Amino acid sequence: MPRNASGEMTVRVFITGTVQGVSFRATMRERAARHRVNGWVRNRDDGSVEAVLQGDLEGITRLLGWARVGPPVAKVSSVVQERLDTYPRQTGFRIVP
């Protein structure tokens, strides 16, 4: 995946399955902080979760690995990711509407 001059990359992720109402966003925010990944996460009207992850390859890889399973009550069907070659620099990781 392409990285910027600081070695960071940005990916947008769409997660489907039973991923709303199971603390997916809150747990992702905690995991992102643990892996030093910035960005945001939100519920979508179609029942999926969308996130933008920005950080180094190792942190993003670890967070994506967690997202494929999610919190204990979640049932993840798919995780689709796309790289974003340009995206504003993110600070921290937040839950957005």
N, CA, C and O atoms as CSV, one atom per row, in Angstrom:
chain,resi,resn,atom,element,x,y,z
A,1,MET,N,N,0.838,-1.183,0.000
A,1,MET,CA,C,0.000,0.000,0.000
A,1,MET,C,C,0.877,1.239,0.000
A,1,MET,O,O,1.933,1.242,0.633
A,2,PRO,N,N,0.469,2.280,-0.688
A,2,PRO,CA,C,1.282,3.491,-0.720
A,2,PRO,C,C,1.332,4.155,0.654
A,2,PRO,O,O,0.362,4.140,1.413
A,3,ARG,N,N,2.474,4.726,0.943
A,3,ARG,CA,C,2.663,5.437,2.204
A,3,ARG,C,C,3.121,6.844,1.895
A,3,ARG,O,O,3.742,7.093,0.861
A,4,ASN,N,N,2.816,7.762,2.792
A,4,ASN,CA,C,3.306,9.123,2.587
A,4,ASN,C,C,4.754,9.222,3.071
A,4,ASN,O,O,5.350,8.216,3.457
A,5,ALA,N,N,5.311,10.414,3.050
A,5,ALA,CA,C,6.717,10.599,3.393
A,5,ALA,C,C,7.031,10.150,4.822
A,5,ALA,O,O,8.164,9.763,5.110
A,6,SER,N,N,6.049,10.195,5.713
A,6,SER,CA,C,6.295,9.792,7.097
A,6,SER,C,C,6.091,8.293,7.306
A,6,SER,O,O,6.208,7.814,8.434
A,7,GLY,N,N,5.789,7.545,6.250
A,7,GLY,CA,C,5.591,6.106,6.365
A,7,GLY,C,C,4.168,5.720,6.711
A,7,GLY,O,O,3.872,4.542,6.915
A,8,GLU,N,N,3.287,6.703,6.778
A,8,GLU,CA,C,1.895,6.403,7.090
A,8,GLU,C,C,1.107,6.089,5.833
A,8,GLU,O,O,1.490,6.458,4.723
A,9,MET,N,N,-0.003,5.400,6.038
A,9,MET,CA,C,-0.920,5.105,4.955
A,9,MET,C,C,-2.334,5.322,5.456
A,9,MET,O,O,-2.572,5.430,6.659
A,10,THR,N,N,-3.265,5.385,4.523
A,10,THR,CA,C,-4.665,5.571,4.878
A,10,THR,C,C,-5.501,4.558,4.112
A,10,THR,O,O,-5.332,4.384,2.905
A,11,VAL,N,N,-6.407,3.890,4.827
A,11,VAL,CA,C,-7.337,2.956,4.193
A,11,VAL,C,C,-8.748,3.237,4.690
A,11,VAL,O,O,-8.954,3.609,5.845
A,12,ARG,N,N,-9.708,3.053,3.805
A,12,ARG,CA,C,-11.130,3.109,4.175
A,12,ARG,C,C,-11.604,1.664,4.244
A,12,ARG,O,O,-11.266,0.846,3.388
A,13,VAL,N,N,-12.384,1.364,5.261
A,13,VAL,CA,C,-12.815,-0.002,5.518
A,13,VAL,C,C,-14.337,-0.040,5.658
A,13,VAL,O,O,-14.936,0.824,6.297
A,14,PHE,N,N,-14.943,-1.048,5.054
A,14,PHE,CA,C,-16.381,-1.296,5.198
A,14,PHE,C,C,-16.536,-2.684,5.816
A,14,PHE,O,O,-16.036,-3.672,5.279
A,15,ILE,N,N,-17.231,-2.746,6.945
A,15,ILE,CA,C,-17.388,-3.997,7.694
A,15,ILE,C,C,-18.868,-4.343,7.737
A,15,ILE,O,O,-19.689,-3.528,8.157
A,16,THR,N,N,-19.209,-5.555,7.302
A,16,THR,CA,C,-20.607,-5.979,7.294
A,16,THR,C,C,-20.810,-7.165,8.221
A,16,THR,O,O,-19.859,-7.821,8.645
A,17,GLY,N,N,-22.066,-7.418,8.521
A,17,GLY,CA,C,-22.447,-8.504,9.423
A,17,GLY,C,C,-23.240,-7.925,10.578
A,17,GLY,O,O,-23.884,-6.886,10.437
A,18,THR,N,N,-23.194,-8.592,11.713
A,18,THR,CA,C,-23.815,-8.067,12.922
A,18,THR,C,C,-22.759,-7.208,13.611
A,18,THR,O,O,-22.016,-7.673,14.475
A,19,VAL,N,N,-22.715,-5.930,13.197
A,19,VAL,CA,C,-21.643,-5.041,13.654
A,19,VAL,C,C,-22.175,-3.752,14.275
A,19,VAL,O,O,-21.391,-2.892,14.679
A,20,GLN,N,N,-23.484,-3.610,14.355
A,20,GLN,CA,C,-24.071,-2.464,15.039
A,20,GLN,C,C,-24.787,-2.957,16.286
A,20,GLN,O,O,-25.389,-4.031,16.287
A,21,GLY,N,N,-24.716,-2.163,17.347
A,21,GLY,CA,C,-25.343,-2.550,18.603
A,21,GLY,C,C,-24.544,-3.571,19.385
A,21,GLY,O,O,-25.075,-4.209,20.294
A,22,VAL,N,N,-23.265,-3.738,19.041
A,22,VAL,CA,C,-22.413,-4.739,19.703
A,22,VAL,C,C,-21.102,-4.114,20.206
A,22,VAL,O,O,-20.128,-4.825,20.455
A,23,SER,N,N,-21.084,-2.792,20.351
A,23,SER,CA,C,-19.899,-2.042,20.814
A,23,SER,C,C,-18.733,-2.096,19.832
A,23,SER,O,O,-17.576,-1.970,20.232
A,24,PHE,N,N,-19.034,-2.282,18.555
A,24,PHE,CA,C,-17.977,-2.372,17.558
A,24,PHE,C,C,-17.179,-1.067,17.490
A,24,PHE,O,O,-15.949,-1.090,17.531
A,25,ARG,N,N,-17.872,0.067,17.387
A,25,ARG,CA,C,-17.184,1.355,17.238
A,25,ARG,C,C,-16.354,1.698,18.471
A,25,ARG,O,O,-15.205,2.121,18.347
A,26,ALA,N,N,-16.924,1.519,19.649
A,26,ALA,CA,C,-16.192,1.850,20.881
A,26,ALA,C,C,-14.962,0.964,21.042
A,26,ALA,O,O,-13.896,1.430,21.444
A,27,THR,N,N,-15.119,-0.307,20.727
A,27,THR,CA,C,-13.984,-1.219,20.846
A,27,THR,C,C,-12.937,-0.916,19.787
A,27,THR,O,O,-11.739,-1.010,20.056
A,28,MET,N,N,-13.372,-0.555,18.587
A,28,MET,CA,C,-12.415,-0.189,17.545
A,28,MET,C,C,-11.623,1.050,17.968
A,28,MET,O,O,-10.419,1.132,17.728
A,29,ARG,N,N,-12.296,2.003,18.592
A,29,ARG,CA,C,-11.590,3.202,19.059
A,29,ARG,C,C,-10.518,2.832,20.077
A,29,ARG,O,O,-9.406,3.358,20.019
A,30,GLU,N,N,-10.833,1.939,21.005
A,30,GLU,CA,C,-9.842,1.488,21.997
A,30,GLU,C,C,-8.681,0.771,21.320
A,30,GLU,O,O,-7.520,1.019,21.645
A,31,ARG,N,N,-8.989,-0.114,20.384
A,31,ARG,CA,C,-7.936,-0.861,19.669
A,31,ARG,C,C,-7.077,0.066,18.823
A,31,ARG,O,O,-5.863,-0.115,18.736
A,32,ALA,N,N,-7.699,1.050,18.202
A,32,ALA,CA,C,-6.942,1.998,17.384
A,32,ALA,C,C,-5.927,2.745,18.246
A,32,ALA,O,O,-4.779,2.928,17.840
A,33,ALA,N,N,-6.346,3.173,19.426
A,33,ALA,CA,C,-5.415,3.869,20.331
A,33,ALA,C,C,-4.260,2.944,20.708
A,33,ALA,O,O,-3.109,3.376,20.762
A,34,ARG,N,N,-4.560,1.702,20.964
A,34,ARG,CA,C,-3.535,0.717,21.336
A,34,ARG,C,C,-2.498,0.544,20.222
A,34,ARG,O,O,-1.309,0.371,20.490
A,35,HIS,N,N,-2.964,0.593,18.972
A,35,HIS,CA,C,-2.074,0.360,17.832
A,35,HIS,C,C,-1.610,1.653,17.163
A,35,HIS,O,O,-1.011,1.627,16.088
A,36,ARG,N,N,-1.893,2.773,17.808
A,36,ARG,CA,C,-1.485,4.093,17.300
A,36,ARG,C,C,-2.012,4.361,15.886
A,36,ARG,O,O,-1.286,4.839,15.014
A,37,VAL,N,N,-3.280,4.043,15.686
A,37,VAL,CA,C,-3.943,4.309,14.421
A,37,VAL,C,C,-4.897,5.481,14.622
A,37,VAL,O,O,-5.677,5.493,15.574
A,38,ASN,N,N,-4.839,6.449,13.744
A,38,ASN,CA,C,-5.733,7.598,13.781
A,38,ASN,C,C,-6.869,7.386,12.797
A,38,ASN,O,O,-6.817,6.487,11.957
A,39,GLY,N,N,-7.903,8.226,12.907
A,39,GLY,CA,C,-9.007,8.166,11.960
A,39,GLY,C,C,-10.348,8.254,12.636
A,39,GLY,O,O,-10.509,8.927,13.654
A,40,TRP,N,N,-11.316,7.561,12.057
A,40,TRP,CA,C,-12.683,7.612,12.581
A,40,TRP,C,C,-13.450,6.352,12.204
A,40,TRP,O,O,-13.036,5.583,11.337
A,41,VAL,N,N,-14.588,6.163,12.887
A,41,VAL,CA,C,-15.469,5.029,12.613
A,41,VAL,C,C,-16.911,5.511,12.773
A,41,VAL,O,O,-17.198,6.377,13.599
A,42,ARG,N,N,-17.817,4.935,11.969
A,42,ARG,CA,C,-19.231,5.299,12.074
A,42,ARG,C,C,-20.119,4.150,11.617
A,42,ARG,O,O,-19.713,3.286,10.840
A,43,ASN,N,N,-21.360,4.175,12.136
A,43,ASN,CA,C,-22.392,3.261,11.649
A,43,ASN,C,C,-22.957,3.824,10.362
A,43,ASN,O,O,-23.073,5.039,10.201
A,44,ARG,N,N,-23.308,2.938,9.449
A,44,ARG,CA,C,-23.957,3.350,8.194
A,44,ARG,C,C,-25.417,2.913,8.233
A,44,ARG,O,O,-25.782,1.983,8.954
A,45,ASP,N,N,-26.233,3.588,7.458
A,45,ASP,CA,C,-27.668,3.297,7.433
A,45,ASP,C,C,-27.982,1.867,6.988
A,45,ASP,O,O,-29.034,1.328,7.334
A,46,ASP,N,N,-27.086,1.257,6.231
A,46,ASP,CA,C,-27.342,-0.104,5.734
A,46,ASP,C,C,-26.975,-1.194,6.743
A,46,ASP,O,O,-27.040,-2.381,6.422
A,47,GLY,N,N,-26.585,-0.795,7.974
A,47,GLY,CA,C,-26.245,-1.767,9.008
A,47,GLY,C,C,-24.776,-2.105,9.086
A,47,GLY,O,O,-24.360,-2.854,9.970
A,48,SER,N,N,-23.983,-1.569,8.181
A,48,SER,CA,C,-22.541,-1.826,8.197
A,48,SER,C,C,-21.824,-0.755,9.014
A,48,SER,O,O,-22.441,0.196,9.494
A,49,VAL,N,N,-20.536,-0.922,9.161
A,49,VAL,CA,C,-19.667,0.050,9.820
A,49,VAL,C,C,-18.615,0.474,8.803
A,49,VAL,O,O,-18.091,-0.348,8.050
A,50,GLU,N,N,-18.318,1.763,8.794
A,50,GLU,CA,C,-17.289,2.317,7.916
A,50,GLU,C,C,-16.227,2.969,8.783
A,50,GLU,O,O,-16.540,3.578,9.806
A,51,ALA,N,N,-14.983,2.842,8.380
A,51,ALA,CA,C,-13.891,3.471,9.128
A,51,ALA,C,C,-12.810,3.945,8.177
A,51,ALA,O,O,-12.610,3.369,7.107
A,52,VAL,N,N,-12.124,4.989,8.572
A,52,VAL,CA,C,-10.908,5.433,7.898
A,52,VAL,C,C,-9.781,5.254,8.900
A,52,VAL,O,O,-9.837,5.770,10.017
A,53,LEU,N,N,-8.762,4.521,8.490
A,53,LEU,CA,C,-7.622,4.198,9.353
A,53,LEU,C,C,-6.376,4.835,8.784
A,53,LEU,O,O,-6.101,4.716,7.590
A,54,GLN,N,N,-5.626,5.505,9.624
A,54,GLN,CA,C,-4.410,6.175,9.170
A,54,GLN,C,C,-3.302,5.883,10.179
A,54,GLN,O,O,-3.440,6.138,11.375
A,55,GLY,N,N,-2.211,5.346,9.667
A,55,GLY,CA,C,-1.095,5.014,10.542
A,55,GLY,C,C,-0.066,4.201,9.797
A,55,GLY,O,O,-0.046,4.177,8.567
A,56,ASP,N,N,0.797,3.531,10.555
A,56,ASP,CA,C,1.821,2.719,9.903
A,56,ASP,C,C,1.250,1.340,9.548
A,56,ASP,O,O,0.199,0.940,10.048
A,57,LEU,N,N,1.954,0.638,8.690
A,57,LEU,CA,C,1.489,-0.649,8.182
A,57,LEU,C,C,1.188,-1.630,9.316
A,57,LEU,O,O,0.157,-2.302,9.294
A,58,GLU,N,N,2.066,-1.714,10.290
A,58,GLU,CA,C,1.877,-2.679,11.374
A,58,GLU,C,C,0.607,-2.379,12.174
A,58,GLU,O,O,-0.176,-3.285,12.460
A,59,GLY,N,N,0.405,-1.120,12.532
A,59,GLY,CA,C,-0.775,-0.754,13.309
A,59,GLY,C,C,-2.061,-1.010,12.551
A,59,GLY,O,O,-3.015,-1.556,13.105
A,60,ILE,N,N,-2.091,-0.622,11.297
A,60,ILE,CA,C,-3.290,-0.838,10.483
A,60,ILE,C,C,-3.541,-2.328,10.276
A,60,ILE,O,O,-4.686,-2.775,10.340
A,61,THR,N,N,-2.495,-3.094,10.030
A,61,THR,CA,C,-2.645,-4.536,9.850
A,61,THR,C,C,-3.231,-5.185,11.090
A,61,THR,O,O,-4.117,-6.034,10.993
A,62,ARG,N,N,-2.739,-4.791,12.252
A,62,ARG,CA,C,-3.258,-5.352,13.509
A,62,ARG,C,C,-4.720,-4.963,13.731
A,62,ARG,O,O,-5.528,-5.790,14.155
A,63,LEU,N,N,-5.060,-3.700,13.444
A,63,LEU,CA,C,-6.440,-3.259,13.628
A,63,LEU,C,C,-7.376,-3.960,12.645
A,63,LEU,O,O,-8.494,-4.325,13.009
A,64,LEU,N,N,-6.930,-4.149,11.413
A,64,LEU,CA,C,-7.746,-4.878,10.440
A,64,LEU,C,C,-7.936,-6.333,10.855
A,64,LEU,O,O,-9.007,-6.903,10.651
A,65,GLY,N,N,-6.906,-6.932,11.432
A,65,GLY,CA,C,-7.031,-8.301,11.935
A,65,GLY,C,C,-8.103,-8.393,13.008
A,65,GLY,O,O,-8.901,-9.330,13.017
A,66,TRP,N,N,-8.122,-7.418,13.914
A,66,TRP,CA,C,-9.167,-7.386,14.937
A,66,TRP,C,C,-10.543,-7.184,14.285
A,66,TRP,O,O,-11.510,-7.841,14.670
A,67,ALA,N,N,-10.634,-6.283,13.304
A,67,ALA,CA,C,-11.915,-5.960,12.664
A,67,ALA,C,C,-12.538,-7.176,11.981
A,67,ALA,O,O,-13.759,-7.239,11.836
A,68,ARG,N,N,-11.733,-8.123,11.567
A,68,ARG,CA,C,-12.264,-9.323,10.915
A,68,ARG,C,C,-13.024,-10.215,11.890
A,68,ARG,O,O,-13.780,-11.096,11.480
A,69,VAL,N,N,-12.817,-9.978,13.188
A,69,VAL,CA,C,-13.497,-10.739,14.236
A,69,VAL,C,C,-14.437,-9.826,15.020
A,69,VAL,O,O,-15.586,-10.185,15.276
A,70,GLY,N,N,-13.945,-8.642,15.400
A,70,GLY,CA,C,-14.744,-7.679,16.149
A,70,GLY,C,C,-14.876,-8.060,17.608
A,70,GLY,O,O,-14.234,-9.000,18.079
A,71,PRO,N,N,-15.723,-7.314,18.329
A,71,PRO,CA,C,-15.946,-7.632,19.737
A,71,PRO,C,C,-16.699,-8.958,19.872
A,71,PRO,O,O,-17.235,-9.460,18.885
A,72,PRO,N,N,-16.748,-9.531,21.077
A,72,PRO,CA,C,-17.305,-10.882,21.259
A,72,PRO,C,C,-18.698,-11.115,20.683
A,72,PRO,O,O,-18.957,-12.201,20.164
A,73,VAL,N,N,-19.604,-10.145,20.753
A,73,VAL,CA,C,-20.983,-10.355,20.305
A,73,VAL,C,C,-21.146,-10.154,18.797
A,73,VAL,O,O,-22.162,-10.557,18.231
A,74,ALA,N,N,-20.176,-9.548,18.150
A,74,ALA,CA,C,-20.264,-9.277,16.710
A,74,ALA,C,C,-20.129,-10.561,15.897
A,74,ALA,O,O,-19.531,-11.545,16.333
A,75,LYS,N,N,-20.704,-10.510,14.705
A,75,LYS,CA,C,-20.528,-11.586,13.718
A,75,LYS,C,C,-20.162,-10.896,12.409
A,75,LYS,O,O,-21.036,-10.454,11.662
A,76,VAL,N,N,-18.882,-10.810,12.145
A,76,VAL,CA,C,-18.391,-10.103,10.965
A,76,VAL,C,C,-18.509,-11.007,9.744
A,76,VAL,O,O,-18.009,-12.132,9.732
A,77,SER,N,N,-19.185,-10.486,8.711
A,77,SER,CA,C,-19.326,-11.231,7.449
A,77,SER,C,C,-18.206,-10.890,6.477
A,77,SER,O,O,-17.652,-11.775,5.824
A,78,SER,N,N,-17.871,-9.587,6.381
A,78,SER,CA,C,-16.812,-9.195,5.453
A,78,SER,C,C,-16.160,-7.897,5.896
A,78,SER,O,O,-16.763,-7.059,6.566
A,79,VAL,N,N,-14.915,-7.768,5.497
A,79,VAL,CA,C,-14.143,-6.540,5.696
A,79,VAL,C,C,-13.544,-6.201,4.345
A,79,VAL,O,O,-12.676,-6.911,3.838
A,80,VAL,N,N,-14.021,-5.105,3.769
A,80,VAL,CA,C,-13.528,-4.661,2.466
A,80,VAL,C,C,-12.745,-3.386,2.692
A,80,VAL,O,O,-13.228,-2.453,3.332
A,81,GLN,N,N,-11.539,-3.351,2.167
A,81,GLN,CA,C,-10.702,-2.171,2.359
A,81,GLN,C,C,-10.275,-1.596,1.027
A,81,GLN,O,O,-10.112,-2.310,0.038
A,82,GLU,N,N,-10.098,-0.290,1.026
A,82,GLU,CA,C,-9.570,0.393,-0.150
A,82,GLU,C,C,-8.547,1.414,0.321
A,82,GLU,O,O,-8.759,2.105,1.318
A,83,ARG,N,N,-7.457,1.503,-0.388
A,83,ARG,CA,C,-6.449,2.489,-0.003
A,83,ARG,C,C,-6.865,3.865,-0.514
A,83,ARG,O,O,-7.491,4.000,-1.565
A,84,LEU,N,N,-6.504,4.857,0.250
A,84,LEU,CA,C,-6.765,6.238,-0.134
A,84,LEU,C,C,-5.413,6.912,-0.318
A,84,LEU,O,O,-4.650,7.066,0.635
A,85,ASP,N,N,-5.127,7.309,-1.540
A,85,ASP,CA,C,-3.829,7.916,-1.824
A,85,ASP,C,C,-3.709,9.315,-1.237
A,85,ASP,O,O,-2.612,9.743,-0.875
A,86,THR,N,N,-4.815,10.027,-1.139
A,86,THR,CA,C,-4.806,11.344,-0.512
A,86,THR,C,C,-5.967,11.421,0.457
A,86,THR,O,O,-7.095,11.057,0.124
A,87,TYR,N,N,-5.684,11.894,1.649
A,87,TYR,CA,C,-6.709,12.057,2.672
A,87,TYR,C,C,-6.142,13.001,3.720
A,87,TYR,O,O,-4.956,12.922,4.041
A,88,PRO,N,N,-6.961,13.889,4.258
A,88,PRO,CA,C,-6.443,14.810,5.273
A,88,PRO,C,C,-5.850,14.066,6.461
A,88,PRO,O,O,-6.341,13.007,6.852
A,89,ARG,N,N,-4.811,14.620,7.021
A,89,ARG,CA,C,-4.148,14.017,8.177
A,89,ARG,C,C,-5.109,13.966,9.356
A,89,ARG,O,O,-5.755,14.963,9.681
A,90,GLN,N,N,-5.201,12.819,9.988
A,90,GLN,CA,C,-6.088,12.604,11.128
A,90,GLN,C,C,-5.292,12.658,12.429
A,90,GLN,O,O,-4.126,12.266,12.479
A,91,THR,N,N,-5.936,13.144,13.464
A,91,THR,CA,C,-5.336,13.180,14.800
A,91,THR,C,C,-6.274,12.459,15.747
A,91,THR,O,O,-7.438,12.839,15.869
A,92,GLY,N,N,-5.797,11.443,16.409
A,92,GLY,CA,C,-6.656,10.658,17.299
A,92,GLY,C,C,-7.612,9.776,16.513
A,92,GLY,O,O,-7.575,9.735,15.283
A,93,PHE,N,N,-8.460,9.080,17.236
A,93,PHE,CA,C,-9.442,8.201,16.605
A,93,PHE,C,C,-10.777,8.458,17.269
A,93,PHE,O,O,-10.905,8.367,18.490
A,94,ARG,N,N,-11.780,8.784,16.452
A,94,ARG,CA,C,-13.069,9.177,17.006
A,94,ARG,C,C,-14.228,8.439,16.353
A,94,ARG,O,O,-14.125,7.917,15.243
A,95,ILE,N,N,-15.326,8.420,17.084
A,95,ILE,CA,C,-16.590,7.907,16.565
A,95,ILE,C,C,-17.334,9.102,16.006
A,95,ILE,O,O,-17.517,10.101,16.703
A,96,VAL,N,N,-17.762,9.014,14.765
A,96,VAL,CA,C,-18.471,10.135,14.123
A,96,VAL,C,C,-19.897,9.706,13.778
A,96,VAL,O,O,-20.180,8.516,13.640
A,97,PRO,N,N,-20.795,10.692,13.640
A,97,PRO,CA,C,-22.184,10.358,13.280
A,97,PRO,C,C,-22.303,9.876,11.842
A,97,PRO,O,O,-23.401,9.556,11.388
